[in-house]
Amino acid sequence: MKIVPLKAFKDNYIWTLRSGSHAAVVDPGEAQPVLDYLEAEGLELSAILATHHHPDHVGGIAELLSTRKCPVYGPKNEPIPTLTHPVSEGDTVRIPEIGAEFSVLDIPGHTRAHIAYYGLESLFCGDTLFACGCGRVFEGTPEQMFASLSKLLALPDPTLVYCGHEYTLANMQFAKAVEPANTALAAREKRDQALRDRGLPTLPSTLGDEKATNPFLRCKEPAVIDSANKYLGSRMGDPVSVFSAIRQWKNVF
């Protein structure tokens, strides 16, 4: 199994899982990068996986289906007309052509019924968890988003995190504002800056890295609580309130 990032738009990644002569793609917001890659590599498209309904993640599906027929998996309760297999937590997605099997996780917050795919020691989490950040809370509530991130936080540290965008360095600027003394964050920024300087993705990250450096997963840490309180000008300590405060702060950062 090989997982290849295909660039789309300004900073999206279409994750392409390939084995032998077959491939599956996650969140194809654009069709052309996928079509070009399949043609260049002589691959047959075996499945499409969507995490949520935003056009930059599903906008290319219809065009892909116009030339190649394959199952399309995605969140059961979101408006994606191209889905053939709506799924939600408790479902399993099997792609035998590439030897892949994924458990579906419900992770609402960014959108109403956002899902993630977990398998192959990898997590495809769309716009819920980013490297050193998290998605905006558009359709859900801070409570939902915090619960979704907590669900991902419970996965094993070595889990590879494949999110939807190359936002890492920008996210790190905010993370440093929240936790300026975090030495793991400083080391990670140096490493990831070197990758970007060479034109390479900072992804996948690992959940272990996220637990050590991502402020949205560290809402019980004293330094994060203190920064949230300074931002609000008040005293609170429960993790959901801390999360809500730093998410509001990030929205205007």
Backbone as CSV, one residue per row, in Angstrom:
resi,resn,N_x,N_y,N_z,CA_x,CA_y,CA_z,C_x,C_y,C_z
1,MET,0.836,-1.194,0.000,0.000,0.000,0.000,0.878,1.253,0.000
2,LYS,0.582,2.179,-0.879,1.279,3.454,-0.918,0.232,4.551,-0.882
3,ILE,0.465,5.594,-0.102,-0.469,6.714,0.006,0.205,7.962,-0.553
4,VAL,-0.402,8.517,-1.590,0.198,9.615,-2.348,-0.678,10.859,-2.225
5,PRO,-0.088,12.018,-1.891,-0.879,13.247,-1.870,-0.938,13.885,-3.257
6,LEU,-2.140,14.159,-3.737,-2.322,14.907,-4.967,-2.781,16.311,-4.598
7,LYS,-2.093,17.318,-5.095,-2.433,18.693,-4.752,-3.670,19.140,-5.530
8,ALA,-4.533,19.886,-4.843,-5.717,20.458,-5.469,-5.927,21.877,-4.932
9,PHE,-6.484,22.739,-5.777,-6.724,24.121,-5.389,-5.440,24.740,-4.824
10,LYS,-5.568,25.561,-3.784,-4.400,26.239,-3.233,-3.632,25.362,-2.257
11,ASP,-4.358,24.644,-1.386,-3.673,23.921,-0.313,-4.365,22.625,0.072
12,ASN,-5.280,22.113,-0.788,-5.930,20.834,-0.504,-5.033,19.670,-0.876
13,TYR,-5.253,18.548,-0.187,-4.657,17.283,-0.593,-5.774,16.289,-0.889
14,ILE,-5.647,15.594,-2.006,-6.482,14.435,-2.319,-5.618,13.218,-2.030
15,TRP,-5.961,12.490,-0.991,-5.135,11.338,-0.613,-5.482,10.151,-1.496
16,THR,-4.460,9.601,-2.138,-4.633,8.514,-3.106,-3.942,7.269,-2.585
17,LEU,-4.730,6.245,-2.337,-4.222,4.977,-1.816,-4.100,4.013,-2.988
18,ARG,-2.909,3.514,-3.225,-2.699,2.652,-4.382,-2.012,1.349,-3.992
19,SER,-2.414,0.292,-4.669,-1.781,-1.012,-4.501,-1.976,-1.773,-5.798
20,GLY,-0.888,-2.264,-6.353,-0.979,-2.934,-7.645,-1.488,-1.983,-8.699
21,SER,-2.531,-2.398,-9.420,-3.058,-1.574,-10.508,-4.326,-0.823,-10.112
22,HIS,-4.599,-0.768,-8.804,-5.827,-0.132,-8.333,-5.517,1.020,-7.375
23,ALA,-6.480,1.935,-7.279,-6.330,3.071,-6.375,-7.690,3.497,-5.842
24,ALA,-7.673,4.105,-4.669,-8.848,4.761,-4.099,-8.438,6.175,-3.724
25,VAL,-9.391,7.109,-3.741,-9.067,8.494,-3.411,-9.975,8.986,-2.288
26,VAL,-9.399,9.863,-1.456,-10.134,10.465,-0.348,-10.301,11.954,-0.620
27,ASP,-11.534,12.421,-0.600,-11.883,13.836,-0.730,-11.378,14.485,-2.022
28,PRO,-11.836,13.978,-3.172,-11.425,14.583,-4.445,-12.230,15.839,-4.761
29,GLY,-11.763,16.970,-4.279,-12.435,18.227,-4.571,-12.334,18.618,-6.031
30,GLU,-11.275,18.178,-6.673,-11.074,18.383,-8.104,-10.868,17.026,-8.765
31,ALA,-11.381,16.885,-9.977,-11.213,15.619,-10.689,-9.895,15.542,-11.446
32,GLN,-9.439,16.654,-12.019,-8.322,16.587,-12.955,-7.027,16.047,-12.347
33,PRO,-6.636,16.451,-11.129,-5.420,15.862,-10.562,-5.510,14.341,-10.444
34,VAL,-6.712,13.837,-10.125,-6.902,12.392,-10.005,-6.839,11.730,-11.378
35,LEU,-7.545,12.298,-12.342,-7.549,11.733,-13.697,-6.142,11.702,-14.277
36,ASP,-5.404,12.774,-14.073,-4.030,12.829,-14.600,-3.159,11.763,-13.948
37,TYR,-3.307,11.585,-12.641,-2.485,10.609,-11.933,-2.846,9.191,-12.345
38,LEU,-4.129,8.885,-12.424,-4.552,7.543,-12.832,-4.035,7.217,-14.233
39,GLU,-4.126,8.193,-15.121,-3.669,7.977,-16.500,-2.162,7.767,-16.544
40,ALA,-1.430,8.613,-15.830,0.035,8.532,-15.862,0.547,7.224,-15.253
41,GLU,-0.164,6.721,-14.239,0.291,5.536,-13.525,-0.385,4.256,-13.991
42,GLY,-1.341,4.365,-14.903,-2.048,3.190,-15.394,-2.881,2.506,-14.325
43,LEU,-3.580,3.301,-13.513,-4.335,2.771,-12.382,-5.835,2.792,-12.649
44,GLU,-6.528,1.838,-12.059,-7.981,1.787,-12.111,-8.541,2.309,-10.794
45,LEU,-9.534,3.193,-10.871,-10.128,3.767,-9.676,-11.137,2.776,-9.082
46,SER,-10.902,2.369,-7.834,-11.722,1.334,-7.206,-12.709,1.870,-6.186
47,ALA,-12.473,3.053,-5.637,-13.385,3.615,-4.641,-13.079,5.087,-4.420
48,ILE,-14.111,5.829,-4.014,-13.981,7.222,-3.601,-14.530,7.333,-2.185
49,LEU,-13.757,7.991,-1.300,-14.181,8.192,0.082,-14.280,9.688,0.342
50,ALA,-15.414,10.127,0.869,-15.608,11.529,1.225,-15.798,11.648,2.729
51,THR,-15.241,12.725,3.307,-15.379,12.938,4.752,-16.501,13.909,5.097
52,HIS,-16.801,14.864,4.199,-17.874,15.828,4.455,-18.242,16.507,3.149
53,HIS,-19.291,17.314,3.186,-19.931,17.762,1.952,-19.339,19.006,1.309
54,HIS,-18.345,19.644,1.885,-17.849,20.894,1.316,-17.292,20.672,-0.092
55,PRO,-17.544,21.610,-0.995,-17.183,21.414,-2.405,-15.701,21.140,-2.651
56,ASP,-14.824,21.701,-1.816,-13.392,21.453,-2.043,-12.980,20.046,-1.644
57,HIS,-13.948,19.250,-1.167,-13.678,17.849,-0.836,-14.477,16.871,-1.696
58,VAL,-15.572,17.330,-2.273,-16.418,16.424,-3.067,-16.694,16.934,-4.473
59,GLY,-16.190,18.131,-4.809,-16.553,18.758,-6.079,-16.115,18.015,-7.321
60,GLY,-15.136,17.114,-7.200,-14.660,16.388,-8.368,-15.291,15.021,-8.568
61,ILE,-16.171,14.624,-7.653,-16.689,13.241,-7.705,-17.513,12.997,-8.961
62,ALA,-18.407,13.911,-9.286,-19.292,13.696,-10.444,-18.484,13.515,-11.725
63,GLU,-17.454,14.331,-11.913,-16.629,14.202,-13.118,-15.871,12.878,-13.131
64,LEU,-15.376,12.455,-11.980,-14.694,11.159,-11.922,-15.654,10.035,-12.300
65,LEU,-16.881,10.100,-11.817,-17.848,9.045,-12.115,-18.304,9.061,-13.567
66,SER,-18.132,10.185,-14.237,-18.528,10.252,-15.643,-17.601,9.447,-16.541
67,THR,-16.408,9.151,-16.039,-15.449,8.376,-16.832,-15.095,7.032,-16.204
68,ARG,-15.347,6.892,-14.901,-14.998,5.660,-14.184,-16.098,5.347,-13.184
69,LYS,-16.547,4.132,-13.159,-17.596,3.722,-12.237,-16.984,3.019,-11.030
70,CYS,-17.335,3.489,-9.842,-16.838,2.869,-8.616,-17.738,3.305,-7.464
71,PRO,-17.698,2.597,-6.337,-18.505,3.012,-5.190,-17.996,4.322,-4.595
72,VAL,-18.934,5.098,-4.082,-18.607,6.374,-3.421,-19.149,6.320,-1.996
73,TYR,-18.252,6.362,-1.030,-18.615,6.328,0.381,-18.571,7.746,0.948
74,GLY,-19.463,8.015,1.891,-19.464,9.323,2.515,-20.494,9.397,3.618
75,PRO,-20.542,10.541,4.333,-21.407,10.662,5.510,-22.885,10.523,5.172
76,LYS,-23.543,9.697,5.933,-24.948,9.346,5.667,-25.865,10.549,5.728
77,ASN,-25.582,11.500,6.589,-26.516,12.590,6.830,-26.019,13.938,6.324
78,GLU,-25.303,13.909,5.196,-24.892,15.158,4.570,-25.311,15.172,3.100
79,PRO,-25.518,16.366,2.527,-26.040,16.481,1.157,-24.965,16.280,0.094
80,ILE,-24.658,15.015,-0.192,-23.684,14.685,-1.243,-24.408,13.779,-2.237
81,PRO,-24.927,14.322,-3.328,-25.779,13.532,-4.225,-25.067,12.398,-4.940
82,THR,-23.732,12.443,-4.982,-22.984,11.412,-5.706,-22.725,10.160,-4.873
83,LEU,-23.114,10.149,-3.586,-22.863,8.970,-2.746,-23.632,7.757,-3.264
84,THR,-22.944,6.625,-3.270,-23.626,5.345,-3.514,-23.710,4.516,-2.247
85,HIS,-22.826,4.784,-1.287,-22.779,4.030,-0.038,-22.695,5.004,1.148
86,PRO,-23.818,5.558,1.609,-23.793,6.431,2.785,-23.413,5.621,4.027
87,VAL,-22.500,6.166,4.848,-22.007,5.432,6.010,-21.968,6.341,7.232
88,SER,-21.932,5.712,8.399,-21.787,6.433,9.663,-21.069,5.521,10.650
89,GLU,-20.869,6.025,11.865,-20.097,5.253,12.856,-20.700,3.860,13.065
90,GLY,-19.820,2.884,13.124,-20.234,1.491,13.229,-20.146,0.749,11.913
91,ASP,-20.096,1.513,10.805,-19.950,0.890,9.490,-18.477,0.628,9.188
92,THR,-18.250,-0.307,8.290,-16.905,-0.641,7.823,-16.853,-0.475,6.312
93,VAL,-15.826,0.161,5.837,-15.601,0.324,4.402,-14.483,-0.615,3.982
94,ARG,-14.792,-1.511,3.077,-13.797,-2.473,2.586,-13.528,-2.205,1.108
95,ILE,-12.248,-2.115,0.768,-11.835,-1.917,-0.620,-10.894,-3.064,-0.965
96,PRO,-11.432,-4.205,-1.367,-10.597,-5.401,-1.548,-9.544,-5.232,-2.632
97,GLU,-9.798,-4.383,-3.620,-8.833,-4.227,-4.726,-7.480,-3.706,-4.244
98,ILE,-7.492,-2.948,-3.132,-6.224,-2.429,-2.608,-5.917,-3.005,-1.222
99,GLY,-6.724,-3.966,-0.778,-6.482,-4.606,0.513,-6.671,-3.684,1.698
100,ALA,-7.683,-2.798,1.620,-7.896,-1.813,2.682,-9.237,-2.021,3.358
101,GLU,-9.269,-1.770,4.653,-10.502,-1.817,5.429,-10.474,-0.692,6.456
102,PHE,-11.560,0.068,6.533,-11.621,1.224,7.421,-12.863,1.178,8.289
103,SER,-12.685,1.543,9.543,-13.818,1.805,10.428,-14.239,3.256,10.242
104,VAL,-15.540,3.491,10.244,-16.062,4.844,10.105,-16.306,5.427,11.492
105,LEU,-15.858,6.667,11.696,-16.068,7.385,12.957,-16.894,8.636,12.685
106,ASP,-17.910,8.883,13.485,-18.658,10.130,13.404,-17.901,11.207,14.168
107,ILE,-17.568,12.300,13.482,-16.832,13.398,14.125,-17.457,14.735,13.721
108,PRO,-18.706,14.995,14.128,-19.374,16.240,13.748,-18.759,17.458,14.435
109,GLY,-19.063,18.621,13.879,-18.579,19.881,14.438,-18.254,20.843,13.321
110,HIS,-17.282,20.473,12.487,-16.967,21.280,11.304,-18.181,21.309,10.381
111,THR,-18.762,20.141,10.118,-20.058,20.026,9.468,-20.941,19.128,10.321
112,ARG,-22.211,19.050,9.935,-23.207,18.397,10.789,-22.937,16.910,10.983
113,ALA,-22.420,16.238,9.941,-22.250,14.782,10.031,-20.892,14.336,9.482
114,HIS,-19.887,15.149,9.676,-18.519,14.846,9.231,-18.110,13.462,9.747
115,ILE,-17.400,12.697,8.912,-16.904,11.388,9.336,-15.400,11.305,9.092
116,ALA,-14.791,10.288,9.698,-13.391,9.951,9.451,-13.304,8.469,9.141
117,TYR,-12.226,8.090,8.480,-11.947,6.692,8.151,-10.674,6.285,8.874
118,TYR,-10.754,5.204,9.658,-9.613,4.755,10.455,-9.280,3.312,10.099
119,GLY,-8.057,3.086,9.650,-7.577,1.757,9.305,-6.168,1.856,8.758
120,LEU,-5.504,0.721,8.618,-4.125,0.710,8.115,-3.217,1.588,8.986
121,GLU,-3.553,1.700,10.288,-2.823,2.566,11.228,-2.842,4.015,10.758
122,SER,-3.887,4.384,10.024,-4.003,5.713,9.444,-5.390,6.285,9.712
123,LEU,-5.460,7.611,9.781,-6.705,8.322,10.013,-6.889,9.364,8.924
124,PHE,-7.982,9.250,8.180,-8.336,10.238,7.166,-9.480,11.064,7.749
125,CYS,-9.138,12.285,8.173,-10.038,13.039,9.049,-10.524,14.341,8.430
126,GLY,-10.342,14.541,7.134,-10.903,15.704,6.471,-10.493,17.010,7.113
127,ASP,-11.501,17.796,7.529,-11.237,19.123,8.097,-11.588,19.195,9.575
128,THR,-11.601,18.067,10.269,-11.852,18.094,11.713,-10.554,18.317,12.475
129,LEU,-9.602,17.440,12.304,-8.290,17.573,12.938,-7.276,17.937,11.864
130,PHE,-6.579,19.042,12.070,-5.471,19.432,11.201,-4.147,19.225,11.930
131,ALA,-3.063,19.239,11.189,-1.751,19.242,11.816,-1.607,20.534,12.610
132,CYS,-1.516,20.409,13.916,-1.361,21.521,14.843,-2.587,22.444,14.883
133,GLY,-3.746,21.935,14.468,-4.944,22.762,14.497,-6.200,21.921,14.381
134,CYS,-7.318,22.603,14.155,-8.583,21.914,13.909,-9.438,22.790,13.015
135,GLY,-10.489,22.218,12.459,-11.359,22.967,11.566,-12.238,23.952,12.314
136,ARG,-12.752,24.918,11.579,-13.730,25.837,12.155,-15.022,25.087,12.468
137,VAL,-15.733,25.593,13.443,-17.015,24.989,13.826,-18.108,25.706,13.028
138,PHE,-18.466,25.131,11.878,-19.429,25.766,10.986,-20.869,25.331,11.272
139,GLU,-21.112,24.043,11.320,-22.480,23.539,11.411,-22.801,22.887,12.752
140,GLY,-21.786,22.552,13.508,-21.992,21.921,14.799,-21.806,22.908,15.933
141,THR,-21.471,22.393,17.091,-21.254,23.204,18.286,-19.852,22.948,18.828
142,PRO,-19.339,23.871,19.645,-18.042,23.600,20.275,-18.044,22.297,21.066
143,GLU,-19.160,21.976,21.708,-19.250,20.735,22.469,-19.088,19.525,21.544
144,GLN,-19.732,19.570,20.375,-19.603,18.474,19.412,-18.168,18.359,18.906
145,MET,-17.582,19.487,18.570,-16.228,19.464,18.021,-15.235,18.949,19.052
146,PHE,-15.389,19.393,20.291,-14.498,18.921,21.342,-14.652,17.412,21.536
147,ALA,-15.903,16.922,21.514,-16.138,15.478,21.656,-15.530,14.707,20.490
148,SER,-15.623,15.270,19.288,-15.048,14.605,18.118,-13.531,14.536,18.216
149,LEU,-12.906,15.635,18.623,-11.454,15.633,18.776,-11.027,14.691,19.898
150,SER,-11.828,14.610,20.949,-11.515,13.693,22.043,-11.579,12.245,21.577
151,LYS,-12.508,11.948,20.689,-12.618,10.602,20.129,-11.347,10.262,19.339
152,LEU,-10.853,11.215,18.562,-9.624,10.974,17.803,-8.419,10.891,18.727
153,LEU,-8.449,11.676,19.792,-7.355,11.690,20.764,-7.152,10.322,21.402
154,ALA,-8.202,9.518,21.436,-8.124,8.197,22.071,-7.458,7.150,21.186
155,LEU,-7.207,7.461,19.925,-6.552,6.506,19.026,-5.065,6.408,19.368
156,PRO,-4.394,5.342,18.930,-2.979,5.155,19.301,-2.066,6.256,18.774
157,ASP,-1.038,6.566,19.560,-0.088,7.621,19.202,0.541,7.447,17.815
158,PRO,0.888,6.216,17.382,1.538,6.085,16.069,0.606,6.316,14.872
159,THR,-0.687,6.483,15.123,-1.641,6.659,14.025,-1.218,7.809,13.125
160,LEU,-1.150,7.552,11.832,-0.806,8.590,10.863,-2.037,9.424,10.557
161,VAL,-1.877,10.742,10.609,-3.000,11.673,10.427,-2.922,12.301,9.034
162,TYR,-3.912,11.963,8.207,-4.023,12.506,6.859,-5.214,13.455,6.832
163,CYS,-4.946,14.743,6.959,-6.022,15.727,6.944,-6.126,16.374,5.564
164,GLY,-7.056,17.313,5.431,-7.417,17.781,4.102,-6.612,18.929,3.543
165,HIS,-5.829,19.616,4.379,-5.172,20.845,3.918,-3.751,20.965,4.456
166,GLU,-2.927,21.697,3.722,-1.571,22.030,4.140,-1.627,23.366,4.893
167,TYR,-2.072,23.286,6.136,-2.197,24.469,6.988,-1.155,24.488,8.101
168,THR,-0.227,23.561,8.102,0.561,23.283,9.298,1.344,24.487,9.811
169,LEU,2.105,25.143,8.950,2.961,26.224,9.442,2.138,27.393,9.967
170,ALA,1.035,27.718,9.297,0.161,28.783,9.793,-0.445,28.390,11.141
171,ASN,-0.854,27.131,11.266,-1.408,26.669,12.539,-0.380,26.772,13.660
172,MET,0.873,26.525,13.319,1.914,26.576,14.344,2.103,27.989,14.894
173,GLN,1.868,29.016,14.075,1.992,30.377,14.574,0.984,30.626,15.693
174,PHE,-0.223,30.097,15.509,-1.229,30.237,16.566,-0.864,29.374,17.771
175,ALA,-0.427,28.144,17.515,-0.073,27.255,18.623,1.018,27.872,19.493
176,LYS,1.962,28.585,18.873,3.027,29.240,19.646,2.470,30.376,20.499
177,ALA,1.434,31.042,20.009,0.806,32.095,20.807,0.118,31.507,22.031
178,VAL,-0.436,30.313,21.883,-1.125,29.660,22.995,-0.131,29.049,23.980
179,GLU,0.903,28.409,23.448,1.893,27.727,24.293,3.309,28.118,23.884
180,PRO,3.735,29.315,24.196,5.059,29.775,23.725,6.233,28.990,24.296
181,ALA,6.024,28.293,25.396,7.138,27.552,26.021,7.145,26.074,25.660
182,ASN,6.323,25.668,24.712,6.225,24.251,24.339,7.433,23.869,23.478
183,THR,8.373,23.127,24.066,9.605,22.791,23.348,9.346,21.784,22.220
184,ALA,8.376,20.899,22.404,8.034,19.955,21.338,7.504,20.702,20.115
185,LEU,6.761,21.760,20.344,6.232,22.574,19.251,7.358,23.275,18.505
186,ALA,8.327,23.803,19.231,9.462,24.477,18.591,10.240,23.512,17.711
187,ALA,10.466,22.297,18.205,11.189,21.297,17.419,10.392,20.888,16.187
188,ARG,9.085,20.755,16.363,8.246,20.366,15.228,8.227,21.449,14.160
189,GLU,8.155,22.698,14.579,8.146,23.790,13.600,9.429,23.786,12.766
190,LYS,10.548,23.564,13.409,11.823,23.525,12.686,11.823,22.395,11.664
191,ARG,11.340,21.234,12.063,11.283,20.072,11.167,10.344,20.312,9.991
192,ASP,9.153,20.836,10.301,8.163,21.000,9.243,8.512,22.159,8.317
193,GLN,9.152,23.189,8.839,9.609,24.272,7.974,10.638,23.749,6.966
194,ALA,11.497,22.854,7.407,12.487,22.268,6.505,11.811,21.468,5.394
195,LEU,10.725,20.765,5.723,9.984,20.030,4.695,9.385,20.983,3.670
196,ARG,8.759,22.059,4.141,8.135,23.008,3.209,9.184,23.717,2.367
197,ASP,10.346,23.983,2.938,11.428,24.627,2.183,11.876,23.753,1.019
198,ARG,11.682,22.449,1.157,12.044,21.506,0.080,10.842,21.174,-0.794
199,GLY,9.721,21.853,-0.570,8.531,21.626,-1.363,7.790,20.355,-1.022
200,LEU,8.007,19.818,0.192,7.389,18.558,0.606,6.227,18.817,1.558
201,PRO,5.239,17.925,1.595,4.142,18.075,2.552,4.620,17.873,3.988
202,THR,3.937,18.526,4.908,4.202,18.265,6.326,3.386,17.073,6.805
203,LEU,2.547,16.545,5.956,1.645,15.442,6.288,2.133,14.140,5.672
204,PRO,1.782,13.004,6.272,0.976,12.892,7.479,1.758,13.256,8.734
205,SER,1.026,13.741,9.723,1.606,13.845,11.063,1.242,12.563,11.811
206,THR,1.491,12.532,13.089,1.051,11.408,13.913,0.204,11.951,15.059
207,LEU,-0.634,11.096,15.612,-1.416,11.533,16.763,-0.514,11.847,17.950
208,GLY,0.607,11.150,18.037,1.547,11.468,19.099,2.051,12.900,18.988
209,ASP,2.394,13.325,17.759,2.814,14.707,17.542,1.689,15.682,17.890
210,GLU,0.478,15.338,17.481,-0.654,16.234,17.751,-0.901,16.364,19.252
211,LYS,-0.815,15.262,19.962,-1.042,15.312,21.407,-0.008,16.194,22.104
212,ALA,1.201,16.262,21.535,2.277,17.028,22.153,2.286,18.497,21.753
213,THR,1.646,18.843,20.625,1.828,20.196,20.078,0.547,20.910,19.666
214,ASN,-0.554,20.206,19.531,-1.777,20.804,18.996,-2.606,21.378,20.146
215,PRO,-2.772,22.693,20.219,-3.460,23.267,21.384,-4.905,22.789,21.535
216,PHE,-5.551,22.426,20.421,-6.945,22.007,20.492,-7.106,20.607,21.084
217,LEU,-5.997,19.881,21.177,-5.996,18.589,21.855,-5.402,18.678,23.255
218,ARG,-5.064,19.890,23.677,-4.342,20.088,24.935,-5.117,21.034,25.873
219,CYS,-6.439,20.948,25.829,-7.280,21.884,26.574,-7.299,21.634,28.083
220,LYS,-6.630,20.574,28.528,-6.496,20.323,29.960,-5.125,20.735,30.482
221,GLU,-4.255,21.205,29.586,-2.909,21.608,29.992,-2.949,22.996,30.646
222,PRO,-2.247,23.188,31.758,-2.286,24.479,32.454,-1.916,25.667,31.567
223,ALA,-0.914,25.510,30.702,-0.501,26.636,29.861,-1.604,27.026,28.871
224,VAL,-2.317,26.030,28.348,-3.405,26.312,27.412,-4.576,26.954,28.147
225,ILE,-4.881,26.468,29.329,-5.947,27.061,30.147,-5.620,28.514,30.465
226,ASP,-4.378,28.783,30.857,-3.976,30.156,31.190,-4.109,31.079,29.984
227,SER,-3.697,30.608,28.812,-3.799,31.444,27.612,-5.245,31.716,27.248
228,ALA,-6.109,30.702,27.395,-7.535,30.891,27.114,-8.133,31.913,28.076
229,ASN,-7.751,31.837,29.344,-8.261,32.787,30.323,-7.785,34.204,30.030
230,LYS,-6.542,34.353,29.613,-6.026,35.682,29.261,-6.770,36.239,28.055
231,TYR,-7.067,35.383,27.089,-7.790,35.832,25.902,-9.190,36.310,26.271
232,LEU,-9.880,35.559,27.122,-11.252,35.910,27.501,-11.312,36.992,28.568
233,GLY,-10.233,37.127,29.334,-10.262,38.058,30.454,-11.125,37.558,31.590
234,SER,-11.200,36.250,31.724,-12.004,35.651,32.791,-11.349,34.350,33.222
235,ARG,-11.916,33.734,34.264,-11.363,32.494,34.767,-12.305,31.340,34.496
236,MET,-11.834,30.363,33.781,-12.581,29.109,33.587,-11.559,28.025,33.296
237,GLY,-11.968,26.777,33.534,-10.999,25.699,33.381,-11.537,24.438,32.762
238,ASP,-12.877,24.370,32.563,-13.371,23.124,31.972,-12.938,23.045,30.516
239,PRO,-12.571,21.849,30.049,-11.957,21.709,28.714,-12.813,22.229,27.561
240,VAL,-14.131,22.066,27.626,-14.969,22.545,26.521,-14.926,24.072,26.437
241,SER,-14.956,24.740,27.571,-14.867,26.205,27.568,-13.505,26.668,27.077
242,VAL,-12.458,25.959,27.466,-11.119,26.289,26.982,-11.055,26.101,25.468
243,PHE,-11.570,24.971,24.993,-11.589,24.737,23.550,-12.349,25.840,22.826
244,SER,-13.532,26.179,23.322,-14.346,27.203,22.673,-13.606,28.535,22.615
245,ALA,-12.895,28.867,23.694,-12.164,30.136,23.743,-11.033,30.174,22.723
246,ILE,-10.236,29.105,22.667,-9.107,29.163,21.738,-9.571,29.005,20.288
247,ARG,-10.710,28.343,20.064,-11.248,28.281,18.703,-11.719,29.671,18.266
248,GLN,-12.375,30.404,19.158,-12.768,31.777,18.854,-11.540,32.640,18.572
249,TRP,-10.513,32.463,19.386,-9.263,33.217,19.233,-8.627,32.906,17.876
250,LYS,-8.583,31.637,17.527,-7.983,31.254,16.239,-8.773,31.850,15.063
251,ASN,-10.091,32.000,15.211,-10.897,32.543,14.121,-10.476,33.958,13.734
252,VAL,-9.918,34.692,14.686,-9.545,36.092,14.431,-8.040,36.298,14.495
253,PHE,-7.283,35.224,14.618,-5.827,35.330,14.798,-5.157,35.829,13.515
